[in-house]
Amino acid sequence: MPGWIVLALALMSPQALAADTGIGFGHHDWLLACDNTGTCRAAGYQPDSDTLPVSVLLTRRAGPEQPVTAEVQIAEAWDASGESTAQAFPLSLRINGQDLGPVSAGSDDAVSGALTPAQTSALLEALTRDSRIEWTSPGGEVYRLSDRGAAAVLLKMDEAQGRLGTRGALVRRGPRDESRVPPPRPLPVIHMPATDDADIALPPREMAALARELRAQLDADTCMDLPAGHDENGDASEFTVTGLSHGKLLVSTRCWLAAYNAGSVYWVIDAQPPHQPVLVTTNGSGYRRGQIDAGHKGRGLGDCWSSQTWTWNGSEFIASHEQSTGLCKGFPGGAWPLPILVSEVRADAPVALPGDR
């Protein structure tokens, strides 16, 4: 299983696991992410033996008669002197030696571009069998796309969208039309009330008792960096309490630290004792205005990330977004956003915070 999938699953809280998320699947140099609405995105990359990063993103919405769109992206590479070897678009697409024409860069991007419908169709056919797929830059750089794993990923896409055995299937086609292909699932809507987000100072004895209760919920393996509280009053100075809404507060502190990632733990509590803490996540990266975010690298280079967002709905934090940026293949920040959970957040007007203009 690709590292980004393992990382994403490891970061999911029980609340997130209970949400209606999509699926992730990977095989060799290809992976698939289908979100909770049914939109599927398949990403493929260069072989590990190649030094020039290239990636293709195939996107298909759920429902009958939906086309596949394709984009290609390259990343900068550097020679021994540290000079960039990346060349500008247009790139020339060749499949098994056949010239299929240029791919021009997008209007706001110098490193990615969309394939035409004809190029996309030829690419999809090539990916289901042993093929040589490459793009050549004006400077002669050759970016080679791996087909290893593509057929399995496209088959899984067909299965996830209910297209197996239909004329619209990418791999296992059949005689049926797509009239029974499931339509897109509705986008979940989360109403986010305004939060005050002010720092709250609980009375010292109350805070110390709360800190002891919070520490007791977590073991050292889960939160190895959790402040221990060695004095007899149960030191609570490392805990931050923040106002939410509807009589609820948010409590947070550091939880764990690794080589290139860190996580904080967040609880929702009642504003008045007994506080009845409810754990949200042990992998948070930050909180602002009703949302907890988590973002973590798949490796130290930072060429693959996973991220999550939890949104306050007035009573609890709901998992509202989850994605990775694909395989660790040399793209700074990752090649593509590949969500498995999406939603629409409708926010009330935020409460003014200190420093706001």
N, C-alpha and C positions, 0 to 999 in steps of 0.2 A: 504494500500500500504506500503511495507517495507520502513524503514527510508532511506536506501541508495538511493532508487529511488527518493524519495521526495527531498533529498539533491542534487542529481545529476541534477534534473530538475531545482531546484532553482538556481543552479550555472551556468546554461547555458545562455550565452549571446544571443541576437538576431541573431548574426552571426552564432553561434553554432547551434541554432535552425533551421537555414536555411540549414545546411549541411545535407548530405544524411546519417543520422545515422541509427542505427538498432533499436531494441526494448528491453524494459525491462518489466518483469512481475513477480509478486511474489504472493504466496499463502501459508499461514501458515509457515511451516519450509523449504519451497523450493522456489527458484527463478530461473528466466531464463534471460539470456542476449544473444541476437543475434546481431552480428555486421553487418556492412554495406556490407560485402561480402556474408553474408548468413550463416556463421558458427554460430552455436548455442551452448551455454554452460549452462547446468542446474546444480545447486548446491543445495544439501540438507544437513541438519544438525541434531544434536541431539535435542530431545525435550527440552523445556525450563526447565523442571523439573529435567533433568539429569545434573550432574556436570562435566562429562568427555567430553570435546569437540571432536567431530568427524564430518568430512564433506566428502561428495562424490561429485566429479565433473564428469559430463557426457558431452562429447564433440562430436558433429557431424557436419561435413562439409556439405555445400550445394551440391546438385546434386544427380543424381540417384545412387543407390546401395552403398551409403556411410555407413560405419559401425559406431557404437557408441563405443567410448572408455571410460573407467571408471578408476578413480583414487580415492584413499581414503587417508585422512590425519587426523592425531590426533594432539592435542595440549597438552602441559604440563598442569598438574593440581598440586595443592599444598595442603598438609595436614595442620592441625592446627599449626604445628611447623614450617611451611614454607619450608618443604622438598618436592622435586618433587616426584610425584607419577606416572609419565609417565614411561612406559615400552617400551623396544625396540621391533622392528619388529623381526620375522614375526608375523602378526596377523592372527588369524584363523577366517574365515568367516562362519557364521551360519545363515541360513534363515529358519524360522519356525522350528527350531530344527535340521535341516539337515546340517551336516558338508560339506562345499563346498571347503575345503582346505585352505592352507595358502596364504597370500599376503605378499610378500617380499618388503622391502624398496628399493627405487630407489638407484642407485649407488652413487649419490651425496647428499642423503637426508636420515635422520634417522627417519623422521616422516611422510613420505608419500610413497605410492607404487601403482603400476598399477595392476588392476584386469586382469585376463586372459579372453579370449573371452567367455569361458564357464561360468565363474563367472559373467561376465557382462550380459550375456543373462539371467541367473537366477535372477539377481538383477532387471533387467528391468521388468521381468514378475511379480516379487514380489511387485514392486512399484505401480502397477496398481490395487492392491487390499490390503485389510487389512493384514499386515504381520509384523512379528517380525524379524528385521534385526540387526545383531550385530557382532562385531569383538571382539575376546578375545585375550589379550596379553599373552606372556609367563608367566607373573607374576600374571595372573588371573584377570586383569582389564577388565571390559566389557564395550565396547563403543557401544551405541545403536543409530542407525540411525532412525530418524522419517520418516514415510511414509505420514504424513499429508501434503497435498498440492501437492504431487508428481504427481498424475494422471493429475491434472489440468495443471501443468507446462509442463509435457510431451505432453499433448494434444496441448498446445499452441506452443510447439516446432514443432510438426507435421504441424500445421496450418501455421506457419511462413515459413517453408521450402516447403510447397506445397505437403505434403505427405498424407493428409487425404484421406482415402478410397483406399490407395495402400497397397500392401503386405508388404511394408517396414515401414508402420506407427507403432509407438510405442503403441498407444492407440486405435485409431479408424481405425482398419485395414479393407481393402476391397479387392476385386478381381483384381483390376487393377495393372499392373506392374508400375515401376517408370520411364518409358521412357519419361513422360511429366513433371517430377519433374524439376523445374527450376535449371539451372546450377549455379555455384558460380558467383557472380557479380565481376567485375574486381576491383582490389585494386587501389584506387585513388593514383596518383603520384603527389607530390608537389615538385617543384623545388625551393630550398632555396638558393638565392644568398648570397655571402659573405657580412657580415655586419661589419662596423668598430667598433661599440660598444663603442666608446669613449664618455666620458662625455662631454656634450656641454654646454657652458655658453652663453646664449643669453644676449644681452644688457639689463640692468636692467629695463628700461621703457618698452621694448618689452616683457620681461618676466612677468612683473607685469600685463600688459594688457592681455596677454595670460592666466595668472592665473585667472583673473576675468572672462574671457570667459569660462574657463573650469569649474569653480565653478558654473557658471550659468546653466550649463547643468545638474547638479545633485541636487536632493533635499536631505534634511537631513535624510529621511527614507532610501534612497538608500546608501548614504555615510555619516553615522553619525559621522565618525572620520575625515572627510575631513578638512584639515587646513582652518580655516576661513578667515585669512588675515584681521586683524583688523585695520592696519594702513591705512592712506589715499592713499598710493601708492599700496595697495594690496599686502601684503607680499607674496613672491613666493619662500622663502627659502626652503620650504619643498617639492618642486617639483624637480624631477630629469629629465634631458633631455639627451637622449642617441642617438648616431648616428645609422642610419639604412643603407639604400642605396637608390639609385635612387631619391635623393633629399627629402627624408623623414626622420623624427625624431620620436623618441618614448618618450612620457612624462608619468611619473608615480608619484604617491604619495599614502600615506596610505588612506584607504577608510573606513574600519570598523574593529572593534575588538569585539569578543565574548568570551565566557568563555574559549574555547579551540581551536578556529579558528580565523584567521584574513584574511583580503583581501585588496589588493591594486588595484587601478584603473589605467588603461593604455589607452592612446590615441595615435593614429598616427597623426602626423601633417606634413604639408609642411614645408620645412626648411626655406622658405622665407615667410614673411607676404603677404597677409592674410593667417594665418596658417591652417584654415579649419580643425579643429580637428575632428577625427572620433573615437568614443569609441570602444574599443576592449572588455574589461571586467572590472567589478568591483570586481572580486574575485581572482585576480592573487596572486601568492605566490612568484614569482621571474621571472627574465628574464636573458637569457644568449644566445649569439650567434644565434640570429634569432628565438628564441623560448620563449614564455611565458608559464609558468607552473602554475597550480593551484592544490593544494592538501589539502583536508579537512577531518577531523575526523567525523565519524557519531556519536560518543560519546566520552567522556573523556578518557575511557580506551584505546582507539586507536586500537580496534579490528575490525574496519571497516572504510574504507576510500573511498572517491571518488576523482578522479583526471582528469584533462584535460590538453591538450597542444594545443597551437595555434602557427602556423609556418608562418614565413614571406616569401612571394613569390615575393617580389620586389615592390608590390603595396599595399598589405593589409595582415593582419594576418588571416590565414585560420585555422579553427578547424581541427586538424590532428589526435588527439587521445582523447578518452574518455572512462573511465572505472570506475568500483567500485571493491571492494574486497569482496563483498557479505554481508551477514547478520552479525549483531553484536553478535557473538556466542563464544567469548572467545579465538579467534586466534590472537595473537599479530601481528598487521599489516594487519590482514585479512587473510582469508584462500586461496583465489584464485584470480588471475586477471580475471575480467569478462568484457571485452571490448564491447562497442556498436558502437564505431567508431575507425577504423584503417586506416592507409595509409602508403605509402612508401615516405619517405623524401629523396630527392637526393640533397645533399649539395655541393656547391662549396667549395674550400679550404678556411678555415676560416682566417680572418685577425688576425695577432698576437696581443694578448692582453698583457698589463703589467702583469708581473708575470709568463707568459708562458715560458717554457724552450725550 
